[in-house]
Amino acid sequence: MTAVTVGGAVAGPDGGLRCPWGLATEEYVAYHDEEWGRPVHGDDALYERLCLEAFQSGLSWLTILRRREGFRTAFDGFKIASVAAFTDADAERLLADPGIIRNRAKIAATLANARTLADWQAGELDALIWSYAPDPATRPAPRTISDVPAVTPESVALSKALKKRGIRFVGPTTAYALMQACGLVDDHLAECVVRGGAS
C-alpha cells in the first residue's frame, strides 16, 4: 500500500485522506471508517467499550479488535445484567478462554464493574459519560497525530467521576480513549475523509 502524507493525513488506495493509524491494517480501516469517533449510546454498549478499553491498556488496539467477537461471546454480549450475575466459576472459565485477553485483574474489574452498574438506573451510565463531552467549538481539529492528546481535563474528570462511583480500571488515558472511540470528541485529523461524518 502506497501512502502519501498530506498535512498529517495519509492517502489510502482509494485516494481518500485518513488518519495514518486508520490505514495500518484492514481491521483498522474498517474500525476507523465505520466506528471510531461515531456517537455510542446505551448503557450496555458503553459498558462494552469501557471494558474493551480497559483490556487494551498496555496492548495494541488491534489485539482487542481481533478478539472482539471472542470477548462478546465470553461476556454474553456485554449485557450488564448478565455479567453482573457471573460467578467465580465464570471467572475461572474466562481465565481459561483463549478468545480473550486472560488478565486476572482486568477480568475481575469487568465483573465488578458490571455488579456496580447493575445497581444504577437505566440510562445513568450513558448520561454520566456523555456529561463530560466537551463543546466541539472549543476543540480545533487536529492536523497531525501529535496534535491529538492522550489525556484531557475532561477525561481526568470523567475518570474521577467513574472511580468515585465504584468503577475500576478507568484511568484518565483509558477514559480519553473511551471518549474518542464513542464520539464524545472527534479526533479524526482535519483532512481525514471521516471527520465530521463521525458525529
C-alpha positions as CSV (number, residue, x, y, z in Angstrom):
1,M,0.0,0.0,0.0
2,T,1.5,3.3,-1.0
3,A,0.8,6.1,1.4
4,V,1.3,9.8,0.8
5,T,1.4,12.1,3.8
6,V,-0.5,15.4,3.4
7,G,-0.7,17.6,6.5
8,G,-0.6,14.6,8.7
9,A,-3.4,12.7,7.0
10,V,-2.5,9.8,4.7
11,A,-3.8,9.0,1.2
12,G,-5.1,5.4,1.0
13,P,-5.7,3.2,-2.0
14,D,-8.9,5.0,-2.8
15,G,-7.2,8.4,-2.7
16,G,-9.1,9.5,0.4
17,L,-7.1,11.0,3.2
18,R,-7.3,9.3,6.6
19,C,-5.7,9.3,10.0
20,P,-2.4,7.4,9.5
21,W,-3.3,4.7,12.0
22,G,-6.5,4.1,10.1
23,L,-4.6,2.6,7.2
24,A,-2.3,0.2,9.1
25,T,-4.4,-2.9,8.7
26,E,-7.7,-3.9,7.1
27,E,-9.2,-4.2,10.6
28,Y,-8.1,-0.6,11.4
29,V,-9.5,0.7,8.1
30,A,-13.0,-0.7,8.9
31,Y,-12.8,0.5,12.5
32,H,-11.5,3.9,11.6
33,D,-14.1,4.5,8.8
34,E,-17.1,2.9,10.4
35,E,-16.8,3.1,14.2
36,W,-14.2,5.3,15.8
37,G,-15.5,8.7,16.7
38,R,-19.1,7.9,16.0
39,P,-21.5,8.5,18.9
40,V,-22.2,5.5,21.0
41,H,-25.2,5.5,23.4
42,G,-26.8,2.9,25.6
43,D,-25.5,1.5,28.9
44,D,-24.6,-1.9,27.6
45,A,-22.8,-0.5,24.6
46,L,-20.9,1.9,26.7
47,Y,-20.1,-0.8,29.2
48,E,-18.6,-2.9,26.4
49,R,-16.4,0.0,25.2
50,L,-15.3,0.7,28.8
51,C,-14.4,-2.9,29.2
52,L,-12.5,-3.2,25.9
53,E,-10.6,0.0,26.5
54,A,-9.5,-1.4,29.9
55,F,-8.4,-4.7,28.4
56,Q,-6.5,-2.7,25.8
57,S,-4.4,-1.0,28.4
58,G,-0.8,-1.8,27.7
59,L,-1.6,-3.6,24.5
60,S,-2.3,-2.7,20.8
61,W,-5.9,-1.9,20.0
62,L,-5.5,-4.3,17.1
63,T,-5.1,-7.1,19.6
64,I,-8.6,-6.2,21.0
65,L,-10.2,-5.8,17.6
66,R,-9.1,-9.2,16.5
67,R,-10.6,-10.7,19.7
68,R,-13.7,-8.6,20.0
69,E,-16.1,-11.3,18.9
70,G,-14.4,-13.6,21.4
71,F,-14.9,-11.0,24.1
72,R,-18.6,-10.6,23.2
73,T,-19.2,-14.4,23.3
74,A,-17.3,-14.8,26.6
75,F,-19.1,-11.8,28.3
76,D,-22.6,-12.6,27.0
77,G,-22.7,-9.6,24.7
78,F,-21.6,-7.3,27.5
79,K,-25.1,-7.2,28.8
80,I,-24.6,-5.6,32.3
81,A,-27.3,-7.6,34.0
82,S,-25.9,-10.9,32.6
83,V,-22.2,-10.2,33.5
84,A,-23.3,-9.0,37.0
85,A,-24.6,-12.5,37.6
86,F,-21.3,-14.2,36.7
87,T,-20.0,-16.5,39.4
88,D,-16.5,-17.5,40.5
89,A,-16.8,-20.4,38.1
90,D,-17.4,-17.9,35.3
91,A,-14.3,-16.0,36.3
92,E,-12.2,-19.2,36.1
93,R,-13.8,-20.0,32.7
94,L,-12.8,-16.6,31.4
95,L,-9.2,-17.0,32.7
96,A,-9.0,-20.2,30.5
97,D,-10.6,-18.6,27.4
98,P,-8.1,-18.2,24.6
99,G,-10.6,-15.9,22.7
100,I,-10.0,-13.0,25.1
101,I,-7.1,-11.4,27.0
102,R,-6.7,-13.6,30.0
103,N,-5.7,-11.0,32.6
104,R,-7.0,-11.7,36.0
105,A,-7.1,-8.1,37.2
106,K,-8.9,-6.9,34.1
107,I,-11.4,-9.8,34.2
108,A,-12.1,-9.1,37.9
109,A,-12.6,-5.4,37.1
110,T,-15.0,-6.2,34.3
111,L,-17.2,-8.4,36.6
112,A,-17.0,-6.0,39.5
113,N,-18.0,-3.1,37.2
114,A,-21.0,-5.0,35.9
115,R,-22.1,-5.6,39.5
116,T,-21.8,-1.9,40.3
117,L,-23.6,-0.8,37.2
118,A,-26.4,-3.3,37.7
119,D,-27.5,-1.1,40.6
120,W,-27.6,2.1,38.6
121,Q,-30.7,3.4,37.0
122,A,-31.3,2.7,33.3
123,G,-29.5,5.4,31.2
124,E,-27.4,6.5,34.2
125,L,-24.1,5.3,32.7
126,D,-24.9,6.9,29.4
127,A,-25.8,10.2,31.0
128,L,-22.8,10.3,33.2
129,I,-20.3,9.6,30.4
130,W,-21.9,12.0,27.9
131,S,-22.0,14.8,30.5
132,Y,-18.2,15.0,30.1
133,A,-18.3,15.6,26.3
134,P,-16.5,18.9,25.7
135,D,-18.0,21.6,23.5
136,P,-16.8,20.8,19.9
137,A,-16.4,24.6,19.3
138,T,-13.6,24.7,21.9
139,R,-11.6,22.0,20.2
140,P,-9.7,22.8,17.0
141,A,-9.4,19.9,14.5
142,P,-6.0,18.1,15.0
143,R,-3.8,18.5,11.9
144,T,-1.3,15.8,12.8
145,I,-1.2,12.8,15.2
146,S,1.0,14.8,17.5
147,D,-1.9,17.3,18.0
148,V,-4.1,14.5,19.5
149,P,-3.9,14.4,23.3
150,A,-3.7,11.3,25.4
151,V,-5.4,12.9,28.3
152,T,-7.6,16.0,28.7
153,P,-9.2,17.8,31.7
154,E,-12.5,16.2,30.7
155,S,-11.0,12.7,30.7
156,V,-9.4,13.3,34.1
157,A,-12.8,14.5,35.4
158,L,-14.6,11.5,33.9
159,S,-12.1,9.1,35.3
160,K,-12.5,10.6,38.8
161,A,-16.3,10.5,38.5
162,L,-16.4,6.9,37.4
163,K,-14.0,5.8,40.1
164,K,-16.0,7.7,42.7
165,R,-19.0,5.7,41.7
166,G,-17.0,2.4,42.1
167,I,-15.9,1.8,38.5
168,R,-12.5,0.2,38.3
169,F,-9.6,0.2,35.7
170,V,-10.6,3.5,34.2
171,G,-7.7,6.0,34.5
172,P,-7.6,9.3,32.6
173,T,-5.9,7.8,29.5
174,T,-8.5,4.9,29.3
175,A,-11.3,7.5,29.8
176,Y,-10.0,9.6,27.0
177,A,-9.7,6.6,24.7
178,L,-13.3,5.8,25.5
179,M,-14.3,9.4,24.7
180,Q,-12.5,9.2,21.3
181,A,-14.0,5.8,20.5
182,C,-17.5,6.7,21.5
183,G,-17.7,10.1,19.7
184,L,-17.6,12.4,22.7
185,V,-14.7,14.0,20.8
186,D,-13.9,14.0,17.1
187,D,-10.1,13.3,16.9
188,H,-10.1,12.5,13.2
189,L,-7.5,14.7,11.6
190,A,-8.6,17.9,9.9
191,E,-8.1,16.4,6.4
192,C,-9.5,13.0,7.2
193,V,-12.4,12.0,5.0
194,V,-14.3,10.6,8.0
195,R,-14.0,13.8,10.1
196,G,-17.4,15.5,10.6
197,G,-19.2,12.4,9.4
198,A,-18.3,10.7,12.7
199,S,-20.6,13.0,14.7
